[in-house]
Amino acid sequence: MGQQATISRYQTKVWSTGNLTTVRLYETNVVSFFTGGGDAVVLNSGGWRTATTKSRMNQTSNQYDLGYQVYQQDFEWFVKTRHDGILPFVDGMGFHS
């Protein structure tokens, strides 16, 4: 399945409170990000490192132009960011978009 430009609604909820937007897949907040000065992103798989989790993370980045991509290489996850380069994926990791 190819990447989508917007977040799929299947088993996914998106909401904003003030300048914080959260994307939840099932019961896990997979992406949270702050908008406004010093945009920050937090990623969390909740231990569910699945294609669907990765897809929601990437769809969120595409839809909100957050400038990151989550990908897998040799069974390990990585995050390519526009400012920090390539980072190993860690649940709860944060970076600036």
ZABAKE-885747 format. One record per atom (N, C-alpha, C): residue in one letter; x, y, z; atom name. Coordinates in Angstrom, 2 decimals. Layout:
<pt 'A' <X Y Z> 'CA'>,
...
This chain:
<pt 'M' <0.85 -1.18 0.00> 'N'>,
<pt 'M' <0.00 0.00 0.00> 'CA'>,
<pt 'M' <0.89 1.24 0.00> 'C'>,
<pt 'G' <0.61 2.16 -0.90> 'N'>,
<pt 'G' <1.39 3.39 -0.99> 'CA'>,
<pt 'G' <1.05 4.38 0.10> 'C'>,
<pt 'Q' <1.91 5.35 0.26> 'N'>,
<pt 'Q' <1.67 6.40 1.25> 'CA'>,
<pt 'Q' <0.47 7.25 0.87> 'C'>,
<pt 'Q' <-0.25 7.67 1.85> 'N'>,
<pt 'Q' <-1.37 8.57 1.63> 'CA'>,
<pt 'Q' <-0.99 9.95 2.15> 'C'>,
<pt 'A' <-1.58 10.97 1.52> 'N'>,
<pt 'A' <-1.27 12.34 1.92> 'CA'>,
<pt 'A' <-2.01 12.75 3.18> 'C'>,
<pt 'T' <-3.10 12.04 3.51> 'N'>,
<pt 'T' <-3.88 12.39 4.70> 'CA'>,
<pt 'T' <-4.00 11.17 5.61> 'C'>,
<pt 'I' <-4.37 11.42 6.84> 'N'>,
<pt 'I' <-4.46 10.37 7.85> 'CA'>,
<pt 'I' <-5.73 9.54 7.63> 'C'>,
<pt 'S' <-5.54 8.24 7.55> 'N'>,
<pt 'S' <-6.67 7.33 7.43> 'CA'>,
<pt 'S' <-7.53 7.42 8.69> 'C'>,
<pt 'R' <-8.83 7.30 8.54> 'N'>,
<pt 'R' <-9.73 7.39 9.70> 'CA'>,
<pt 'R' <-9.96 6.04 10.37> 'C'>,
<pt 'Y' <-9.53 4.95 9.74> 'N'>,
<pt 'Y' <-9.79 3.63 10.32> 'CA'>,
<pt 'Y' <-9.08 3.47 11.65> 'C'>,
<pt 'Q' <-9.85 3.27 12.70> 'N'>,
<pt 'Q' <-9.34 3.07 14.06> 'CA'>,
<pt 'Q' <-8.42 4.21 14.52> 'C'>,
<pt 'T' <-8.62 5.39 13.97> 'N'>,
<pt 'T' <-7.74 6.52 14.25> 'CA'>,
<pt 'T' <-8.56 7.74 14.64> 'C'>,
<pt 'K' <-8.10 8.45 15.66> 'N'>,
<pt 'K' <-8.74 9.69 16.09> 'CA'>,
<pt 'K' <-7.69 10.80 16.08> 'C'>,
<pt 'V' <-8.11 11.98 15.67> 'N'>,
<pt 'V' <-7.22 13.15 15.66> 'CA'>,
<pt 'V' <-7.95 14.26 16.38> 'C'>,
<pt 'W' <-7.27 14.91 17.34> 'N'>,
<pt 'W' <-7.87 16.05 18.02> 'CA'>,
<pt 'W' <-6.81 17.06 18.41> 'C'>,
<pt 'S' <-7.27 18.28 18.59> 'N'>,
<pt 'S' <-6.37 19.37 18.99> 'CA'>,
<pt 'S' <-6.90 20.03 20.24> 'C'>,
<pt 'T' <-5.98 20.39 21.11> 'N'>,
<pt 'T' <-6.27 21.16 22.31> 'CA'>,
<pt 'T' <-5.24 22.27 22.36> 'C'>,
<pt 'G' <-5.70 23.49 22.15> 'N'>,
<pt 'G' <-4.75 24.61 22.08> 'CA'>,
<pt 'G' <-3.81 24.38 20.92> 'C'>,
<pt 'N' <-2.50 24.40 21.18> 'N'>,
<pt 'N' <-1.53 24.20 20.10> 'CA'>,
<pt 'N' <-0.98 22.77 20.07> 'C'>,
<pt 'L' <-1.64 21.83 20.76> 'N'>,
<pt 'L' <-1.23 20.42 20.76> 'CA'>,
<pt 'L' <-2.23 19.61 19.92> 'C'>,
<pt 'T' <-1.70 18.89 18.92> 'N'>,
<pt 'T' <-2.52 17.97 18.13> 'CA'>,
<pt 'T' <-2.04 16.55 18.42> 'C'>,
<pt 'T' <-2.98 15.63 18.58> 'N'>,
<pt 'T' <-2.67 14.25 18.90> 'CA'>,
<pt 'T' <-3.35 13.33 17.90> 'C'>,
<pt 'V' <-2.62 12.30 17.46> 'N'>,
<pt 'V' <-3.15 11.26 16.58> 'CA'>,
<pt 'V' <-3.09 9.95 17.35> 'C'>,
<pt 'R' <-4.26 9.33 17.53> 'N'>,
<pt 'R' <-4.34 8.08 18.29> 'CA'>,
<pt 'R' <-4.75 6.95 17.36> 'C'>,
<pt 'L' <-3.99 5.87 17.38> 'N'>,
<pt 'L' <-4.32 4.64 16.66> 'CA'>,
<pt 'L' <-4.69 3.60 17.70> 'C'>,
<pt 'Y' <-5.91 3.11 17.63> 'N'>,
<pt 'Y' <-6.46 2.23 18.66> 'CA'>,
<pt 'Y' <-6.36 2.94 20.01> 'C'>,
<pt 'E' <-5.53 2.48 20.91> 'N'>,
<pt 'E' <-5.41 3.09 22.24> 'CA'>,
<pt 'E' <-4.06 3.75 22.47> 'C'>,
<pt 'T' <-3.30 3.98 21.41> 'N'>,
<pt 'T' <-1.95 4.55 21.53> 'CA'>,
<pt 'T' <-1.88 5.90 20.83> 'C'>,
<pt 'N' <-1.39 6.91 21.54> 'N'>,
<pt 'N' <-1.12 8.21 20.91> 'CA'>,
<pt 'N' <0.19 8.06 20.14> 'C'>,
<pt 'V' <0.06 7.85 18.82> 'N'>,
<pt 'V' <1.25 7.57 18.02> 'CA'>,
<pt 'V' <2.02 8.82 17.64> 'C'>,
<pt 'V' <1.31 9.96 17.51> 'N'>,
<pt 'V' <1.98 11.23 17.20> 'CA'>,
<pt 'V' <1.31 12.33 18.01> 'C'>,
<pt 'S' <2.13 13.15 18.64> 'N'>,
<pt 'S' <1.68 14.38 19.27> 'CA'>,
<pt 'S' <2.61 15.48 18.79> 'C'>,
<pt 'F' <2.03 16.62 18.45> 'N'>,
<pt 'F' <2.90 17.71 18.01> 'CA'>,
<pt 'F' <2.32 19.05 18.41> 'C'>,
<pt 'F' <3.24 19.96 18.72> 'N'>,
<pt 'F' <2.91 21.32 19.09> 'CA'>,
<pt 'F' <3.15 22.22 17.89> 'C'>,
<pt 'T' <2.26 23.16 17.66> 'N'>,
<pt 'T' <2.45 24.13 16.60> 'CA'>,
<pt 'T' <2.68 25.50 17.23> 'C'>,
<pt 'G' <3.28 26.35 16.50> 'N'>,
<pt 'G' <3.67 27.64 17.05> 'CA'>,
<pt 'G' <5.17 27.63 17.24> 'C'>,
<pt 'G' <5.72 28.66 17.80> 'N'>,
<pt 'G' <7.17 28.78 17.95> 'CA'>,
<pt 'G' <7.84 27.51 18.42> 'C'>,
<pt 'G' <8.81 27.02 17.66> 'N'>,
<pt 'G' <9.56 25.82 18.03> 'CA'>,
<pt 'G' <8.75 24.56 17.94> 'C'>,
<pt 'D' <8.13 24.31 16.79> 'N'>,
<pt 'D' <7.31 23.10 16.62> 'CA'>,
<pt 'D' <8.05 21.87 17.11> 'C'>,
<pt 'A' <7.36 21.03 17.87> 'N'>,
<pt 'A' <7.96 19.82 18.41> 'CA'>,
<pt 'A' <7.05 18.64 18.12> 'C'>,
<pt 'V' <7.65 17.47 17.86> 'N'>,
<pt 'V' <6.93 16.25 17.54> 'CA'>,
<pt 'V' <7.37 15.17 18.51> 'C'>,
<pt 'V' <6.41 14.35 18.98> 'N'>,
<pt 'V' <6.70 13.18 19.81> 'CA'>,
<pt 'V' <6.07 11.97 19.13> 'C'>,
<pt 'L' <6.87 10.90 18.95> 'N'>,
<pt 'L' <6.39 9.67 18.33> 'CA'>,
<pt 'L' <6.39 8.54 19.34> 'C'>,
<pt 'N' <5.38 7.67 19.24> 'N'>,
<pt 'N' <5.25 6.56 20.18> 'CA'>,
<pt 'N' <4.52 5.42 19.49> 'C'>,
<pt 'S' <5.14 4.25 19.40> 'N'>,
<pt 'S' <4.47 3.09 18.81> 'CA'>,
<pt 'S' <3.69 2.30 19.85> 'C'>,
<pt 'G' <3.93 2.59 21.13> 'N'>,
<pt 'G' <3.29 1.81 22.18> 'CA'>,
<pt 'G' <3.72 0.35 22.15> 'C'>,
<pt 'G' <4.86 0.08 21.51> 'N'>,
<pt 'G' <5.33 -1.30 21.37> 'CA'>,
<pt 'G' <4.75 -2.01 20.15> 'C'>,
<pt 'W' <3.88 -1.34 19.43> 'N'>,
<pt 'W' <3.25 -1.91 18.23> 'CA'>,
<pt 'W' <3.98 -1.40 16.99> 'C'>,
<pt 'R' <5.11 -1.96 16.71> 'N'>,
<pt 'R' <5.88 -1.55 15.53> 'CA'>,
<pt 'R' <5.36 -2.30 14.31> 'C'>,
<pt 'T' <4.23 -1.81 13.84> 'N'>,
<pt 'T' <3.54 -2.43 12.71> 'CA'>,
<pt 'T' <3.55 -1.48 11.52> 'C'>,
<pt 'A' <3.20 -2.03 10.36> 'N'>,
<pt 'A' <3.09 -1.21 9.15> 'CA'>,
<pt 'A' <2.02 -0.14 9.33> 'C'>,
<pt 'T' <0.93 -0.47 10.03> 'N'>,
<pt 'T' <-0.15 0.50 10.23> 'CA'>,
<pt 'T' <0.31 1.64 11.12> 'C'>,
<pt 'T' <1.03 1.34 12.20> 'N'>,
<pt 'T' <1.54 2.38 13.08> 'CA'>,
<pt 'T' <2.46 3.32 12.31> 'C'>,
<pt 'K' <3.38 2.74 11.57> 'N'>,
<pt 'K' <4.32 3.53 10.77> 'CA'>,
<pt 'K' <3.57 4.36 9.74> 'C'>,
<pt 'S' <2.55 3.78 9.13> 'N'>,
<pt 'S' <1.76 4.50 8.14> 'CA'>,
<pt 'S' <1.07 5.71 8.75> 'C'>,
<pt 'R' <0.46 5.58 9.94> 'N'>,
<pt 'R' <-0.21 6.72 10.58> 'CA'>,
<pt 'R' <0.79 7.81 10.92> 'C'>,
<pt 'M' <1.96 7.43 11.37> 'N'>,
<pt 'M' <3.00 8.42 11.67> 'CA'>,
<pt 'M' <3.38 9.19 10.41> 'C'>,
<pt 'N' <3.59 8.48 9.31> 'N'>,
<pt 'N' <3.98 9.13 8.07> 'CA'>,
<pt 'N' <2.85 9.94 7.46> 'C'>,
<pt 'Q' <1.61 9.45 7.56> 'N'>,
<pt 'Q' <0.46 10.20 7.07> 'CA'>,
<pt 'Q' <0.32 11.51 7.83> 'C'>,
<pt 'T' <0.56 11.47 9.14> 'N'>,
<pt 'T' <0.50 12.69 9.95> 'CA'>,
<pt 'T' <1.55 13.69 9.50> 'C'>,
<pt 'S' <2.77 13.21 9.28> 'N'>,
<pt 'S' <3.84 14.09 8.81> 'CA'>,
<pt 'S' <3.47 14.72 7.47> 'C'>,
<pt 'N' <2.90 13.92 6.56> 'N'>,
<pt 'N' <2.51 14.44 5.24> 'CA'>,
<pt 'N' <1.39 15.47 5.36> 'C'>,
<pt 'Q' <0.35 15.14 6.10> 'N'>,
<pt 'Q' <-0.82 16.01 6.18> 'CA'>,
<pt 'Q' <-0.50 17.35 6.84> 'C'>,
<pt 'Y' <0.34 17.34 7.86> 'N'>,
<pt 'Y' <0.64 18.56 8.62> 'CA'>,
<pt 'Y' <2.01 19.15 8.28> 'C'>,
<pt 'D' <2.67 18.61 7.25> 'N'>,
<pt 'D' <3.98 19.10 6.80> 'CA'>,
<pt 'D' <4.97 19.19 7.97> 'C'>,
<pt 'L' <5.12 18.06 8.68> 'N'>,
<pt 'L' <6.00 18.03 9.84> 'CA'>,
<pt 'L' <7.44 17.67 9.48> 'C'>,
<pt 'G' <7.69 17.23 8.26> 'N'>,
<pt 'G' <9.06 17.06 7.78> 'CA'>,
<pt 'G' <9.82 15.87 8.31> 'C'>,
<pt 'Y' <9.13 14.79 8.64> 'N'>,
<pt 'Y' <9.83 13.58 9.05> 'CA'>,
<pt 'Y' <9.27 12.39 8.29> 'C'>,
<pt 'Q' <10.03 11.30 8.29> 'N'>,
<pt 'Q' <9.59 10.04 7.70> 'CA'>,
<pt 'Q' <10.08 8.91 8.59> 'C'>,
<pt 'V' <9.18 8.00 8.94> 'N'>,
<pt 'V' <9.54 6.81 9.70> 'CA'>,
<pt 'V' <9.70 5.67 8.69> 'C'>,
<pt 'Y' <10.82 4.96 8.78> 'N'>,
<pt 'Y' <11.03 3.84 7.87> 'CA'>,
<pt 'Y' <11.74 2.71 8.60> 'C'>,
<pt 'Q' <11.73 1.55 7.96> 'N'>,
<pt 'Q' <12.33 0.36 8.54> 'CA'>,
<pt 'Q' <13.44 -0.13 7.64> 'C'>,
<pt 'Q' <14.55 -0.53 8.27> 'N'>,
<pt 'Q' <15.67 -1.11 7.54> 'CA'>,
<pt 'Q' <16.25 -2.23 8.40> 'C'>,
<pt 'D' <16.35 -3.41 7.84> 'N'>,
<pt 'D' <16.87 -4.58 8.57> 'CA'>,
<pt 'D' <16.17 -4.75 9.91> 'C'>,
<pt 'F' <14.84 -4.67 9.91> 'N'>,
<pt 'F' <13.98 -4.88 11.07> 'CA'>,
<pt 'F' <14.08 -3.80 12.15> 'C'>,
<pt 'E' <14.83 -2.74 11.88> 'N'>,
<pt 'E' <14.95 -1.63 12.82> 'CA'>,
<pt 'E' <14.24 -0.42 12.26> 'C'>,
<pt 'W' <13.64 0.39 13.13> 'N'>,
<pt 'W' <12.95 1.61 12.72> 'CA'>,
<pt 'W' <13.87 2.81 12.86> 'C'>,
<pt 'F' <13.72 3.75 11.93> 'N'>,
<pt 'F' <14.48 5.00 11.94> 'CA'>,
<pt 'F' <13.55 6.14 11.59> 'C'>,
<pt 'V' <13.95 7.35 11.97> 'N'>,
<pt 'V' <13.20 8.55 11.64> 'CA'>,
<pt 'V' <14.14 9.51 10.93> 'C'>,
<pt 'K' <13.76 9.89 9.72> 'N'>,
<pt 'K' <14.53 10.88 8.97> 'CA'>,
<pt 'K' <13.82 12.22 9.17> 'C'>,
<pt 'T' <14.54 13.19 9.74> 'N'>,
<pt 'T' <13.95 14.50 10.01> 'CA'>,
<pt 'T' <14.61 15.56 9.13> 'C'>,
<pt 'R' <13.92 16.66 8.95> 'N'>,
<pt 'R' <14.51 17.70 8.09> 'CA'>,
<pt 'R' <15.63 18.45 8.79> 'C'>,
<pt 'H' <15.68 18.44 10.13> 'N'>,
<pt 'H' <16.71 19.20 10.84> 'CA'>,
<pt 'H' <17.78 18.32 11.48> 'C'>,
<pt 'D' <17.40 17.15 11.97> 'N'>,
<pt 'D' <18.32 16.32 12.74> 'CA'>,
<pt 'D' <18.89 15.14 11.97> 'C'>,
<pt 'G' <18.51 14.98 10.71> 'N'>,
<pt 'G' <19.01 13.84 9.93> 'CA'>,
<pt 'G' <18.29 12.57 10.32> 'C'>,
<pt 'I' <19.03 11.46 10.32> 'N'>,
<pt 'I' <18.44 10.15 10.61> 'CA'>,
<pt 'I' <18.69 9.79 12.07> 'C'>,
<pt 'L' <17.60 9.44 12.76> 'N'>,
<pt 'L' <17.66 9.07 14.17> 'CA'>,
<pt 'L' <17.11 7.66 14.36> 'C'>,
<pt 'P' <17.67 6.88 15.28> 'N'>,
<pt 'P' <17.05 5.59 15.59> 'CA'>,
<pt 'P' <15.71 5.85 16.28> 'C'>,
<pt 'F' <14.67 5.08 15.91> 'N'>,
<pt 'F' <13.36 5.25 16.51> 'CA'>,
<pt 'F' <13.37 4.72 17.94> 'C'>,
<pt 'V' <12.85 5.52 18.86> 'N'>,
<pt 'V' <12.69 5.12 20.26> 'CA'>,
<pt 'V' <11.30 5.60 20.69> 'C'>,
<pt 'D' <10.52 4.73 21.32> 'N'>,
<pt 'D' <9.20 5.16 21.78> 'CA'>,
<pt 'D' <9.31 6.36 22.70> 'C'>,
<pt 'G' <8.48 7.36 22.45> 'N'>,
<pt 'G' <8.48 8.57 23.24> 'CA'>,
<pt 'G' <9.50 9.60 22.77> 'C'>,
<pt 'M' <10.16 9.33 21.64> 'N'>,
<pt 'M' <11.19 10.25 21.16> 'CA'>,
<pt 'M' <10.56 11.56 20.72> 'C'>,
<pt 'G' <11.30 12.63 20.92> 'N'>,
<pt 'G' <10.85 13.94 20.50> 'CA'>,
<pt 'G' <11.91 14.63 19.67> 'C'>,
<pt 'F' <11.47 15.49 18.77> 'N'>,
<pt 'F' <12.39 16.26 17.93> 'CA'>,
<pt 'F' <11.63 17.47 17.39> 'C'>,
<pt 'H' <12.37 18.42 16.85> 'N'>,
<pt 'H' <11.74 19.60 16.25> 'CA'>,
<pt 'H' <11.45 19.35 14.79> 'C'>,
<pt 'S' <10.28 19.77 14.35> 'N'>,
<pt 'S' <9.90 19.55 12.95> 'CA'>,
<pt 'S' <10.45 20.65 12.06> 'C'>,
